[in-house]
Amino acid sequence: MKPYQLTIAILFLVITLASTLKIAGTLGYYMLFTENFIETLCENKDRPELHCDGKCALSQMIASENDKNDGINLDFLKIETVLFLHTVSEIQFPFTPLTPTFDVAYTDNYRFHLTDRIKHPPRV
């Protein structure tokens, strides 16, 4: 792989992972540093009787991320487009007659008899 191809692949990987892990990072930040999250992002610091503890700000952040992701337009998948149109010409393969070969080294040492019966019971 050439260096510029590797760089582009790593760039796309980082962008994809960053957008995928954004909500997980926000939840992790809330779970690990709850007090800091409340101090920086909570809107109801002056009303402690609500017992919000930053959950209101967290739910708003998650809802805003979900609203952004729901706006994907997939109407282009409904359109059928012919990409390649070609007539297939007749293909003829050359005929080579097969010459039979005989394998004289083969010996049939094993014989399976389905209808044979055991004449005596097995001994233990």
Buried (B, 14 or more C-beta within 10 A) or exposed (E): EEEEEEEEEEEEEEEEEEEEEBBEEBEEBBEEEBEEBBEEBBEBEEEEEEEBBBBBBBEEBBEEBEEEEEEEEEEEEEEEEEEEEEEEEEEEEEEEEEEEEEEEEEEEEEEEEEEEEEEEEEEE
